[in-house]
Amino acid sequence: PVLAATLTGCGDDAPDEALAVTSCESIVKDKLRDPSSAEFSDQSATGSGNEWTSTGTVRARNGFGGMVVMSYECDVTFDGDEFTGSADITAE
């Protein structure tokens, strides 16, 4: 599934690495069983203009209550104050 969301407080600034990382965190959290338990690390983003890819690691609670570590790759596209994207999450 592709997540579409509206950005708040970003004004007319061009998308950058920080915005791509933050947007992808939202996309990844949307796919987790317990989004509030998500702890992100090793994040980076590459791209330019409105097309970005972010990668990183997320540690989150699974359905059994245990914490699992997963890696993710997320593609995000910005269109004005909105973004759409998708993420692939892989258990490590």
mmCIF file of the C-alpha atoms, coordinates in Angstrom:
data_MODEL
# 
_entry.id   MODEL 
# 
loop_
_atom_site.group_PDB 
_atom_site.id 
_atom_site.type_symbol 
_atom_site.label_atom_id 
_atom_site.label_alt_id 
_atom_site.label_comp_id 
_atom_site.label_asym_id 
_atom_site.label_entity_id 
_atom_site.label_seq_id 
_atom_site.pdbx_PDB_ins_code 
_atom_site.Cartn_x 
_atom_site.Cartn_y 
_atom_site.Cartn_z 
_atom_site.occupancy 
_atom_site.B_iso_or_equiv 
_atom_site.pdbx_formal_charge 
_atom_site.auth_seq_id 
_atom_site.auth_comp_id 
_atom_site.auth_asym_id 
_atom_site.auth_atom_id 
_atom_site.pdbx_PDB_model_num 
ATOM 1  C CA . PRO A 1 1  ? 0.000  0.000   0.000  1.00 0.00 ? 1  PRO A CA 1 
ATOM 2  C CA . VAL A 1 2  ? 1.081  3.534   -0.715 1.00 0.00 ? 2  VAL A CA 1 
ATOM 3  C CA . LEU A 1 3  ? 0.742  6.086   2.054  1.00 0.00 ? 3  LEU A CA 1 
ATOM 4  C CA . ALA A 1 4  ? -0.350 9.614   1.182  1.00 0.00 ? 4  ALA A CA 1 
ATOM 5  C CA . ALA A 1 5  ? -0.030 12.320  3.795  1.00 0.00 ? 5  ALA A CA 1 
ATOM 6  C CA . THR A 1 6  ? 0.061  16.072  4.177  1.00 0.00 ? 6  THR A CA 1 
ATOM 7  C CA . LEU A 1 7  ? 3.151  17.779  5.521  1.00 0.00 ? 7  LEU A CA 1 
ATOM 8  C CA . THR A 1 8  ? 2.733  20.472  8.113  1.00 0.00 ? 8  THR A CA 1 
ATOM 9  C CA . GLY A 1 9  ? 5.053  23.372  8.665  1.00 0.00 ? 9  GLY A CA 1 
ATOM 10 C CA . CYS A 1 10 ? 7.308  22.779  5.680  1.00 0.00 ? 10 CYS A CA 1 
ATOM 11 C CA . GLY A 1 11 ? 6.274  25.895  3.753  1.00 0.00 ? 11 GLY A CA 1 
ATOM 12 C CA . ASP A 1 12 ? 7.800  26.378  0.325  1.00 0.00 ? 12 ASP A CA 1 
ATOM 13 C CA . ASP A 1 13 ? 11.118 24.727  1.184  1.00 0.00 ? 13 ASP A CA 1 
ATOM 14 C CA . ALA A 1 14 ? 12.376 22.158  -1.297 1.00 0.00 ? 14 ALA A CA 1 
ATOM 15 C CA . PRO A 1 15 ? 12.409 18.573  0.000  1.00 0.00 ? 15 PRO A CA 1 
ATOM 16 C CA . ASP A 1 16 ? 15.748 17.618  1.551  1.00 0.00 ? 16 ASP A CA 1 
ATOM 17 C CA . GLU A 1 17 ? 17.337 14.624  3.285  1.00 0.00 ? 17 GLU A CA 1 
ATOM 18 C CA . ALA A 1 18 ? 15.815 15.466  6.674  1.00 0.00 ? 18 ALA A CA 1 
ATOM 19 C CA . LEU A 1 19 ? 12.306 15.767  5.244  1.00 0.00 ? 19 LEU A CA 1 
ATOM 20 C CA . ALA A 1 20 ? 12.714 12.508  3.329  1.00 0.00 ? 20 ALA A CA 1 
ATOM 21 C CA . VAL A 1 21 ? 13.862 10.680  6.484  1.00 0.00 ? 21 VAL A CA 1 
ATOM 22 C CA . THR A 1 22 ? 11.000 12.092  8.571  1.00 0.00 ? 22 THR A CA 1 
ATOM 23 C CA . SER A 1 23 ? 8.420  11.282  5.900  1.00 0.00 ? 23 SER A CA 1 
ATOM 24 C CA . CYS A 1 24 ? 9.714  7.730   5.586  1.00 0.00 ? 24 CYS A CA 1 
ATOM 25 C CA . GLU A 1 25 ? 9.533  7.262   9.350  1.00 0.00 ? 25 GLU A CA 1 
ATOM 26 C CA . SER A 1 26 ? 5.810  7.970   9.058  1.00 0.00 ? 26 SER A CA 1 
ATOM 27 C CA . ILE A 1 27 ? 5.434  5.505   6.188  1.00 0.00 ? 27 ILE A CA 1 
ATOM 28 C CA . VAL A 1 28 ? 7.351  2.779   8.049  1.00 0.00 ? 28 VAL A CA 1 
ATOM 29 C CA . LYS A 1 29 ? 5.403  3.341   11.291 1.00 0.00 ? 29 LYS A CA 1 
ATOM 30 C CA . ASP A 1 30 ? 2.176  2.883   9.338  1.00 0.00 ? 30 ASP A CA 1 
ATOM 31 C CA . LYS A 1 31 ? 3.281  -0.682  8.528  1.00 0.00 ? 31 LYS A CA 1 
ATOM 32 C CA . LEU A 1 32 ? 4.263  -1.681  12.088 1.00 0.00 ? 32 LEU A CA 1 
ATOM 33 C CA . ARG A 1 33 ? 2.068  -3.607  14.534 1.00 0.00 ? 33 ARG A CA 1 
ATOM 34 C CA . ASP A 1 34 ? 2.999  -1.203  17.378 1.00 0.00 ? 34 ASP A CA 1 
ATOM 35 C CA . PRO A 1 35 ? 4.048  2.125   15.784 1.00 0.00 ? 35 PRO A CA 1 
ATOM 36 C CA . SER A 1 36 ? 4.511  3.831   19.159 1.00 0.00 ? 36 SER A CA 1 
ATOM 37 C CA . SER A 1 37 ? 7.351  1.420   20.005 1.00 0.00 ? 37 SER A CA 1 
ATOM 38 C CA . ALA A 1 38 ? 9.422  2.326   16.907 1.00 0.00 ? 38 ALA A CA 1 
ATOM 39 C CA . GLU A 1 39 ? 13.045 3.342   17.479 1.00 0.00 ? 39 GLU A CA 1 
ATOM 40 C CA . PHE A 1 40 ? 14.892 4.441   14.321 1.00 0.00 ? 40 PHE A CA 1 
ATOM 41 C CA . SER A 1 41 ? 18.643 4.384   13.676 1.00 0.00 ? 41 SER A CA 1 
ATOM 42 C CA . ASP A 1 42 ? 21.233 4.391   10.871 1.00 0.00 ? 42 ASP A CA 1 
ATOM 43 C CA . GLN A 1 43 ? 18.968 6.543   8.711  1.00 0.00 ? 43 GLN A CA 1 
ATOM 44 C CA . SER A 1 44 ? 20.002 8.268   5.518  1.00 0.00 ? 44 SER A CA 1 
ATOM 45 C CA . ALA A 1 45 ? 18.353 9.507   2.355  1.00 0.00 ? 45 ALA A CA 1 
ATOM 46 C CA . THR A 1 46 ? 19.481 10.075  -1.203 1.00 0.00 ? 46 THR A CA 1 
ATOM 47 C CA . GLY A 1 47 ? 17.705 11.855  -3.994 1.00 0.00 ? 47 GLY A CA 1 
ATOM 48 C CA . SER A 1 48 ? 16.959 15.278  -5.331 1.00 0.00 ? 48 SER A CA 1 
ATOM 49 C CA . GLY A 1 49 ? 14.007 17.410  -6.239 1.00 0.00 ? 49 GLY A CA 1 
ATOM 50 C CA . ASN A 1 50 ? 10.807 15.585  -5.355 1.00 0.00 ? 50 ASN A CA 1 
ATOM 51 C CA . GLU A 1 51 ? 12.104 11.973  -5.491 1.00 0.00 ? 51 GLU A CA 1 
ATOM 52 C CA . TRP A 1 52 ? 13.926 10.519  -2.472 1.00 0.00 ? 52 TRP A CA 1 
ATOM 53 C CA . THR A 1 53 ? 14.897 7.104   -1.093 1.00 0.00 ? 53 THR A CA 1 
ATOM 54 C CA . SER A 1 54 ? 15.557 6.607   2.608  1.00 0.00 ? 54 SER A CA 1 
ATOM 55 C CA . THR A 1 55 ? 17.091 3.565   4.288  1.00 0.00 ? 55 THR A CA 1 
ATOM 56 C CA . GLY A 1 56 ? 17.622 2.693   7.899  1.00 0.00 ? 56 GLY A CA 1 
ATOM 57 C CA . THR A 1 57 ? 16.921 0.392   10.796 1.00 0.00 ? 57 THR A CA 1 
ATOM 58 C CA . VAL A 1 58 ? 13.835 0.297   12.983 1.00 0.00 ? 58 VAL A CA 1 
ATOM 59 C CA . ARG A 1 59 ? 13.431 -1.553  16.273 1.00 0.00 ? 59 ARG A CA 1 
ATOM 60 C CA . ALA A 1 60 ? 9.787  -2.176  17.215 1.00 0.00 ? 60 ALA A CA 1 
ATOM 61 C CA . ARG A 1 61 ? 7.510  -4.448  19.188 1.00 0.00 ? 61 ARG A CA 1 
ATOM 62 C CA . ASN A 1 62 ? 6.068  -7.432  17.318 1.00 0.00 ? 62 ASN A CA 1 
ATOM 63 C CA . GLY A 1 63 ? 2.738  -9.188  17.859 1.00 0.00 ? 63 GLY A CA 1 
ATOM 64 C CA . PHE A 1 64 ? 4.192  -11.277 20.697 1.00 0.00 ? 64 PHE A CA 1 
ATOM 65 C CA . GLY A 1 65 ? 5.431  -8.225  22.618 1.00 0.00 ? 65 GLY A CA 1 
ATOM 66 C CA . GLY A 1 66 ? 9.097  -8.793  21.806 1.00 0.00 ? 66 GLY A CA 1 
ATOM 67 C CA . MET A 1 67 ? 11.339 -6.191  20.232 1.00 0.00 ? 67 MET A CA 1 
ATOM 68 C CA . VAL A 1 68 ? 12.600 -7.015  16.738 1.00 0.00 ? 68 VAL A CA 1 
ATOM 69 C CA . VAL A 1 69 ? 15.135 -5.231  14.543 1.00 0.00 ? 69 VAL A CA 1 
ATOM 70 C CA . MET A 1 70 ? 14.265 -4.644  10.910 1.00 0.00 ? 70 MET A CA 1 
ATOM 71 C CA . SER A 1 71 ? 15.847 -2.775  8.039  1.00 0.00 ? 71 SER A CA 1 
ATOM 72 C CA . TYR A 1 72 ? 13.801 -0.702  5.631  1.00 0.00 ? 72 TYR A CA 1 
ATOM 73 C CA . GLU A 1 73 ? 13.986 1.006   2.276  1.00 0.00 ? 73 GLU A CA 1 
ATOM 74 C CA . CYS A 1 74 ? 11.440 3.687   1.537  1.00 0.00 ? 74 CYS A CA 1 
ATOM 75 C CA . ASP A 1 75 ? 10.710 5.639   -1.640 1.00 0.00 ? 75 ASP A CA 1 
ATOM 76 C CA . VAL A 1 76 ? 8.938  8.954   -1.216 1.00 0.00 ? 76 VAL A CA 1 
ATOM 77 C CA . THR A 1 77 ? 7.661  11.538  -3.702 1.00 0.00 ? 77 THR A CA 1 
ATOM 78 C CA . PHE A 1 78 ? 6.770  15.091  -2.714 1.00 0.00 ? 78 PHE A CA 1 
ATOM 79 C CA . ASP A 1 79 ? 4.048  17.138  -4.391 1.00 0.00 ? 79 ASP A CA 1 
ATOM 80 C CA . GLY A 1 80 ? 3.682  20.532  -2.767 1.00 0.00 ? 80 GLY A CA 1 
ATOM 81 C CA . ASP A 1 81 ? 2.645  20.001  0.850  1.00 0.00 ? 81 ASP A CA 1 
ATOM 82 C CA . GLU A 1 82 ? 1.831  16.309  0.358  1.00 0.00 ? 82 GLU A CA 1 
ATOM 83 C CA . PHE A 1 83 ? 3.910  13.189  -0.020 1.00 0.00 ? 83 PHE A CA 1 
ATOM 84 C CA . THR A 1 84 ? 3.298  9.636   -1.126 1.00 0.00 ? 84 THR A CA 1 
ATOM 85 C CA . GLY A 1 85 ? 5.525  6.647   -0.677 1.00 0.00 ? 85 GLY A CA 1 
ATOM 86 C CA . SER A 1 86 ? 6.008  3.014   0.108  1.00 0.00 ? 86 SER A CA 1 
ATOM 87 C CA . ALA A 1 87 ? 8.415  1.038   2.243  1.00 0.00 ? 87 ALA A CA 1 
ATOM 88 C CA . ASP A 1 88 ? 9.846  -2.466  2.215  1.00 0.00 ? 88 ASP A CA 1 
ATOM 89 C CA . ILE A 1 89 ? 10.675 -3.752  5.699  1.00 0.00 ? 89 ILE A CA 1 
ATOM 90 C CA . THR A 1 90 ? 12.914 -6.800  6.214  1.00 0.00 ? 90 THR A CA 1 
ATOM 91 C CA . ALA A 1 91 ? 13.631 -8.611  9.485  1.00 0.00 ? 91 ALA A CA 1 
ATOM 92 C CA . GLU A 1 92 ? 17.334 -8.793  10.285 1.00 0.00 ? 92 GLU A CA 1 
# 
